[in-house]
Amino acid sequence: MLSRFLRLRRGPWENLATLIIFIGVVMLMQPFLLALYTYSFVTILTGTVMFIIVSHFPET
């Protein structure tokens, strides 16, 4: 099952990158922990770069 997910297919990896971006935005907007706010920028950047890279993967 894991090898099936690790294939270079666009769909699952784009979903993961989108989830990472969403988590970064939630970290950015929460008012409780400064550490989460600090790392939110790195998280959003990681998700964005990942999305750009995996958007070049084949769909099948």
Secondary structure, 3 states (H helix, E strand, C coil): CHHHHHCCCHHHHHHHHHHHHHHHHHHHHCCCCHHHHHHHHHHHHHHHHHHHHHCCCCCC
